[in-house]
Amino acid sequence: MTAPVFLVPELPSGTSFVLDGPEGRHAAAVRRLGPGEDLVVADGRGGAAACVVASVQGRTALTLTVSRRWQEPEPTPRVVLAQALVKGDRGELAVELATECGVDAVVPWRASRCVARWDDGPRGEKALARWRSTAREAAKQSRRARVPDVAEPVSTAELAALVADAACALVLDSRGSAPLAEVPLPETGDVVVVTGPEGGISDHESEALVAAGAQVVRLGPTVLRASTAGAAALAALGVRTGRWR
């Protein structure tokens, strides 16, 4: 198994480093890492350092020796998932799966048919915080040095503006005539993947996104749930582009 990843605000500048705080407690008390074991600390922005545990400070911290540093390049093309709000924990599942499949950014979308509503204020802020926490934990689980950004929620008009600026935009819809496997893809820039709510994307929304430059595509012969379609599309894009090479 590859070394576990722990996230820190800044990478250590010297050869010795103390991992403390919540990450240190997790490493010492939950993972029970001991002297001589390997781990990686990352800043969530692509910077990473391979470390060896030198000593354990009780159940709260580890003293590490840094053996190597590197900067992971940003994947190209970048993939941005515009994920419609999904009721319950299925939205967090969508973020988790997309992060594990390598998404670079997630944009919560307030689609017209969303059952979930992120109102401005504490409730909406709490829901957004859960998505961001899910992305962070999924990045660690999948050994990523980059944590995908989870943006503020957008309206359809704001999403259309994002589509207009992208190198390529794909709206996932089982009614699409073109299969994702055959759509031309750019080598650089942003690929925006739009996933609708459980009730589907309305005709008005689809028309607005197409007018902004998006293409309506289908993944395959089956209909996926809103929480899994984004991850399936990311896997397909990983194979079809240079992202997984």
N, C-alpha and C positions, 0 to 999 in steps of 0.2 A: 504494500500500500504506500502511496506517496505520502510525504510528510504533511501533517495537518497545518492549516493556515490560521493565523491569528492576526486580526486587524489592529493597527496602531495609527494614531494621528500623523506621526512622522517616523520615518525610518531612522534607526540608530546611526550616528555618525562615526562612532568608534568601534572597537573590536569587542567591547563588553557592553551588555545591555540588560536592564532589569525589566521583565515583563510583569506588570502588576495591574491593578484595577480589575474590572470584570474579566478581561481576557486572561490575566494572570491567574485569577481564581479558577477560571474554567480549565486552564491548562494544568494547574497543580491539583485541584480538588476533584474535578470531574474526569478529565483525561488521565490524571495520575501519571503525568510525564516525569521521568526521573533522569538523573545524570547520565550523559552519553546518548540520550535520545534526540532525534532530529525533529525540527519544526521550521516553519517558514513564517516570518512576519511580513505583512504587506500593508501598504498605505491606502489601498483601495483605488489608487489612481494609476496602477501599473508598476509601481516600485515594489521590489521584494528583496528580502535578505534571507539566505539559508543560515540557520543557527543550530547550535548544539547546546543542550542543557548542561550547564556547568554545576549548578547546585539548586536546591529547592529551599525556598524560604517559607517553611511551614505549609499552610494550605492557601496562601494568598499570592505568591509570586515565585518567579523563576529567574535565576541569573543565567544569561545566555552568552555564548561566545559566537560572534558573527564570523562565518566562514566564506560567504560569497554574497555579492549584491548584483542585481540586474534590474533592467527596466523592460517590462513586457510591452511590445508595440501594440498599438490599437488595431483591432481587426479591420480588414477592409474587404468589401464595403462594410460600413457600420449598419447595424440593423436596429431600428427603433420600432418598438411594439406599441401601437395605439390600442390599448385594451379597454373595451367598454366596461363600465362598472358592473360587477356581478354580485348577486346577493350572497350574504353569509361568507363562509371561509373559502368559497370557490374563487373569489378574486385573489386572495392570497395564494391559493394553489396555482392560479395562472401565472402570477409573478414568480413563484418558486420554480415552476417548470421552465419558464422562459429564461430565467437566470441560469439554471443548470444547462440549458441549451446554448447559452452564450449571448443573450441579448445585451445590447450596449446601453439602451435607455428604454424606459417604460413611460408612456403618457396615458394617464387615466382619462377616459373619454366619457362625458355625460351624454350618451346617446338617448334619443327620445323614448326608446322602449326599455330602458334600464329600469328594473324593479328597485335596485339599490339607488339611494339618493344621498349624495354627499353635499349636504347643505353647508353654506359658509358658517363658520363658528366651531365650537369645540368638537362636535360630533364628526364633522368633516375632517378636521385636523387629526382626530384620533384614528380615523380610517386610513388617512394618508400615511400616518406614522406606522401603522401596521404593515402597509405595503412596503414602506422603506425598510423596516426591520426585517421583513421577509426576504427582501433582495439581499440585504447584508448577510443574513445567516445562510442563504442558499449559495452565495458567492463563496463563503468559507467552506461549506460542505463540498462544493464542486472544485475546490482548490484554485479559485480564481484570484489573481492579484488586482483585478479591477471589479469594483462594485458598480453595477448599473445604476445610473441616476433615475430616480422616480420623480417626475415633474409634478407640478400642480395640475389639477384636473382641468380639462379644456372643454369648450363647447364645440359643436360641429363647425361653426365658422372659424374658430381658432385652429381646429384640426385641418380644415381645408387650406389654411394659410401654411401650415406645416407641410402638407402634401405638395403645395405649389413650389416650395423651396427644396424639395427632395430630389435626388437623382432618379429615384424610382419609387412609386407608391402602389401597393397592392391591397385591394380590399377583398378579404376572404368572404366568399358567399357561394353557397352550393348552387346558386342559379347562374354563376359565371360560366361563360362559354369557353374560356381559355383555361387549360390546366396549368397550375403553377410550374409543373415540370417542363413546360415548353416556352415560358415567358422569357424574353431576353432580359438579362440582368446586367447592371453596370459593374465595372471593376472597382470603382471608387465612389465616394460620396455616401449619402444616406439612403438606405432602403427602408421605407416606412411600410409596416405591415399593420393593417387595420382589422381588428377582430370585433365583431358586433356583440350585442347582448344575447341572452338566451332567446329572446323574442325575435331576433334577427334585425338587420339593418333596414330602415324604412326606405321606400323608393326616393323620397325627398333627400335623405342623407346620402344615398348612393349617387344620385344625380349631382349633388353638390360636390362630392369628392371626385367624381369623374370629371366634372367641369374644371376642377383644380389641377387635373393631370393624372389622377389615379386610374388604375386598370382593375376591373373586377375579375377575380380568378377563383377557381375552385381547387381544393387540395386533392380530391380523389372522388371515388364513387360513393363514399359514406359521408354522413353528416356528423361532425364532431361537436362537442360541447364548447361553449364560449371559454371555458377554463382550460381547454386542452388544444384548441385550434392553433393558438399562437406558437406553442412549443412545437407542434407538428410542422408548421411553416418554417420555423427556425432551423429545425433539423434538415428540411429539404434545402434551405438556402445554404446551410453549412456544407452540404455535399456539392451543390451546384456551383458554388463560388470557391474562392481560395481560402475561406475562413477555417476550414478543417484540414487543410493540407499542412 
